[in-house]
């Protein structure tokens, strides 16, 4: 990707690529990303998001999330250190992508995956149009609701909030370069990996 020279608000120049993967909660995107990182023979790395929410049981700082106090998150946001950031589900918890996370991966020639929502995708693509974007979904809102209820991890209020957000996200799926129907994780991973490998081959051929 032909990135701008490093500034206070943009990642460093590198031969790496940025990949955005989005999708409604319950569509299985986190599972797909995890398997993609393990099984695709490309220099992939996941950008670890920052958040103001408290760690859950078993979560590790700088591995699952970068856990920041609210005042520190706000300070960094005002200083322009985030590529994108947003308060999620109206609960006062903020999430964001630190530019330092992306820049470090790109500087190492990595293909950096950002697992972010549709609003974050638009912020990233506005600045870096060559970002490779994938939208992972499970078909329709009824199937999504079935999956959310089957996993039995959310309250009724949480399910309603997630479905409301999902309707917003599904309205933006056509803005993504690739749409992946995730009715089988292995097939979804193979399809995404095949696309990325073809893009890598095309870049090598044009170099």
Backbone torsions as a table, in degrees:
resi	resn	phi	psi	omega
1	UNK	NA	136.5	-179.6
2	UNK	-88.1	86.7	-178.3
3	UNK	-86.8	160.3	177.9
4	UNK	-69.8	160.3	173.7
5	UNK	-57.5	151.6	-176.9
6	UNK	-62.4	135.2	174.8
7	UNK	-137.7	-174.5	179.0
8	UNK	-67.8	-14.9	-175.7
9	UNK	-126.8	13.7	178.3
10	UNK	-141.5	145.7	179.7
11	UNK	-64.3	164.3	-177.7
12	UNK	-74.1	156.0	175.5
13	UNK	-64.7	139.3	179.2
14	UNK	-164.3	177.5	175.2
15	UNK	-95.7	4.6	179.4
16	UNK	-73.3	174.5	178.0
17	UNK	-128.9	154.5	173.8
18	UNK	-107.4	135.6	179.6
19	UNK	-126.1	127.8	174.4
20	UNK	-108.4	129.9	175.4
21	UNK	-122.6	121.0	-179.2
22	UNK	-126.9	170.1	176.3
23	UNK	161.4	157.0	-179.2
24	UNK	-62.5	150.7	172.9
25	UNK	-59.8	127.4	-177.7
26	UNK	102.8	-10.5	-179.9
27	UNK	-80.3	-11.6	176.5
28	UNK	93.5	17.9	-175.1
29	UNK	-66.0	-37.1	-179.1
30	UNK	-64.9	-38.9	176.9
31	UNK	-65.3	-43.0	178.4
32	UNK	-61.6	-45.4	179.7
33	UNK	-61.3	-44.3	-180.0
34	UNK	-59.9	-45.1	-179.8
35	UNK	-71.5	-33.0	177.4
36	UNK	-63.5	-42.7	179.1
37	UNK	-63.8	-33.9	-178.3
38	UNK	-80.6	-34.9	-166.4
39	UNK	-113.7	-4.6	-177.6
40	UNK	-100.2	127.1	-174.0
41	UNK	-78.8	52.3	176.6
42	UNK	-127.5	160.1	-179.2
43	UNK	-76.9	66.0	-177.1
44	UNK	-86.9	145.2	172.9
45	UNK	-146.4	150.1	-178.4
46	UNK	-99.6	127.4	173.1
47	UNK	-72.7	122.8	-178.9
48	UNK	-82.5	120.4	-177.9
49	UNK	-74.0	152.0	172.5
50	UNK	-94.9	150.0	178.7
51	UNK	-150.6	154.1	175.8
52	UNK	-93.7	-8.1	-178.6
53	UNK	-74.1	159.1	-179.6
54	UNK	-73.7	147.8	176.9
55	UNK	-62.2	142.4	173.2
56	UNK	-88.7	168.8	-178.4
57	UNK	-56.1	126.0	177.2
58	UNK	89.8	-11.6	-179.7
59	UNK	-76.7	143.0	-175.2
60	UNK	-117.0	131.4	178.2
61	UNK	-60.3	134.4	179.6
62	UNK	70.0	4.1	173.3
63	UNK	-114.4	-53.7	176.1
64	UNK	-86.1	-48.0	175.9
65	UNK	-148.7	162.6	167.2
66	UNK	-95.6	106.3	-175.0
67	UNK	-86.5	119.2	-176.5
68	UNK	-121.8	140.0	170.3
69	UNK	-60.8	152.3	-176.1
70	UNK	-56.7	-42.5	-177.9
71	UNK	-66.6	-33.3	177.5
72	UNK	-71.0	-41.2	176.5
73	UNK	-59.9	-46.6	-179.2
74	UNK	-62.3	-40.2	179.6
75	UNK	-62.1	-45.9	-179.8
76	UNK	-67.1	-35.4	178.6
77	UNK	-65.8	-43.5	178.6
78	UNK	-65.6	-30.1	-179.8
79	UNK	-81.0	-1.2	178.2
80	UNK	76.7	27.9	-176.7
81	UNK	-86.0	-5.4	-178.5
82	UNK	-105.4	137.6	169.2
83	UNK	-69.8	-37.4	177.0
84	UNK	-157.7	151.6	177.4
85	UNK	-157.4	155.3	-175.8
86	UNK	-164.3	146.5	168.9
87	UNK	-81.6	129.9	-171.4
88	UNK	-109.3	135.7	174.1
89	UNK	61.6	14.1	175.0
90	UNK	66.0	23.2	-177.7
91	UNK	-103.0	4.9	179.4
92	UNK	88.0	-1.9	178.4
93	UNK	-90.1	130.3	179.3
94	UNK	-103.9	146.3	174.5
95	UNK	-130.4	150.5	178.5
96	UNK	-165.9	162.9	178.2
97	UNK	-105.2	112.9	178.3
98	UNK	-73.5	132.5	179.0
99	UNK	-59.9	-32.2	-179.7
100	UNK	-62.6	-34.4	177.8
101	UNK	-65.0	-45.8	-178.7
102	UNK	-68.3	-45.4	-177.1
103	UNK	-60.3	-39.2	-179.2
104	UNK	-63.4	-43.0	179.1
105	UNK	-67.2	-44.8	-179.9
106	UNK	-63.1	-38.0	-179.8
107	UNK	-63.7	-27.1	177.4
108	UNK	-89.6	6.8	-179.2
109	UNK	76.3	18.4	-178.8
110	UNK	-81.4	157.9	169.2
111	UNK	-96.3	105.1	-169.3
112	UNK	-90.3	121.2	179.7
113	UNK	-92.3	126.5	172.4
114	UNK	-107.9	113.3	176.9
115	UNK	-93.8	92.2	-171.4
116	UNK	-135.7	172.3	-177.0
117	UNK	-86.5	-179.1	-173.7
118	UNK	-67.0	-32.9	178.5
119	UNK	-68.7	-40.9	176.5
120	UNK	-63.3	-39.8	178.0
121	UNK	-57.9	-44.9	-178.1
122	UNK	-63.6	-37.7	178.0
123	UNK	-64.4	-42.3	-178.5
124	UNK	-69.0	-46.9	-176.1
125	UNK	-68.1	-30.5	177.1
126	UNK	-60.0	-36.2	-179.8
127	UNK	-89.6	-32.8	-177.1
128	UNK	-131.6	82.9	-173.5
129	UNK	-60.8	-21.2	-178.1
130	UNK	-82.5	1.8	177.1
131	UNK	-57.7	135.1	178.9
132	UNK	-85.6	121.7	-173.1
133	UNK	-117.8	135.5	177.1
134	UNK	-126.3	136.8	173.1
135	UNK	-115.2	119.3	-179.1
136	UNK	-102.3	127.8	-179.0
137	UNK	-140.8	173.0	-177.8
138	UNK	-119.2	18.1	175.3
139	UNK	115.1	-77.9	-178.7
140	UNK	-143.6	175.6	-174.7
141	UNK	-67.6	-29.3	179.2
142	UNK	-66.8	-42.5	178.2
143	UNK	-66.0	-39.1	178.5
144	UNK	-62.1	-44.6	178.6
145	UNK	-61.5	-41.0	178.8
146	UNK	-59.6	-43.0	-179.6
147	UNK	-66.3	-41.5	179.4
148	UNK	-62.2	-40.4	-179.4
149	UNK	-74.1	-34.4	-178.8
150	UNK	-66.3	-36.7	-177.7
151	UNK	-73.1	-16.8	169.3
152	UNK	54.8	44.5	179.5
153	UNK	-118.6	-7.0	-174.4
154	UNK	-121.6	149.5	173.0
155	UNK	-72.2	169.5	178.7
156	UNK	-62.3	-39.6	178.4
157	UNK	-64.1	-41.1	180.0
158	UNK	-64.8	-40.1	178.6
159	UNK	-62.9	-42.7	179.3
160	UNK	-62.5	-42.0	178.2
161	UNK	-62.9	-43.8	-178.8
162	UNK	-65.2	-37.7	178.7
163	UNK	-69.3	-35.9	176.9
164	UNK	-63.9	-44.8	177.3
165	UNK	-64.1	-40.3	-178.8
166	UNK	-61.1	-39.8	178.3
167	UNK	-61.6	-39.8	176.5
168	UNK	-63.1	-44.5	-177.3
169	UNK	-67.2	-41.9	-178.6
170	UNK	-62.3	-27.3	179.1
171	UNK	-69.1	-15.3	-177.3
172	UNK	-106.5	3.8	-171.9
173	UNK	-63.1	-28.9	-179.5
174	UNK	-72.8	-8.5	177.0
175	UNK	-84.2	-4.5	179.1
176	UNK	-91.2	148.4	-178.8
177	UNK	-67.0	-38.6	-179.4
178	UNK	-130.6	140.5	175.4
179	UNK	-118.3	130.2	-175.6
180	UNK	-118.6	116.9	173.7
181	UNK	-81.7	111.6	-174.3
182	UNK	-94.3	75.9	173.4
183	UNK	-100.4	-3.5	174.1
184	UNK	-153.0	117.2	-173.3
185	UNK	-60.2	-46.6	-177.7
186	UNK	-60.1	-43.0	179.2
187	UNK	-66.7	-38.1	178.6
188	UNK	-64.1	-42.8	178.8
189	UNK	-63.1	-45.0	179.6
190	UNK	-62.2	-40.9	-178.8
191	UNK	-64.5	-45.4	179.8
192	UNK	-64.7	-43.3	179.8
193	UNK	-62.3	-42.5	178.1
194	UNK	-60.0	-43.1	179.5
195	UNK	-62.3	-45.3	-178.5
196	UNK	-65.6	-39.2	178.6
197	UNK	-66.4	-37.2	176.1
198	UNK	-65.0	-39.4	177.2
199	UNK	-65.2	-39.4	177.4
200	UNK	-64.6	-42.6	178.6
201	UNK	-63.6	-42.1	178.4
202	UNK	-63.1	-39.0	178.7
203	UNK	-66.1	-38.7	179.7
204	UNK	-66.9	-39.3	-179.4
205	UNK	-66.2	-35.7	-178.2
206	UNK	-85.4	-7.1	-177.0
207	UNK	-70.1	NA	NA
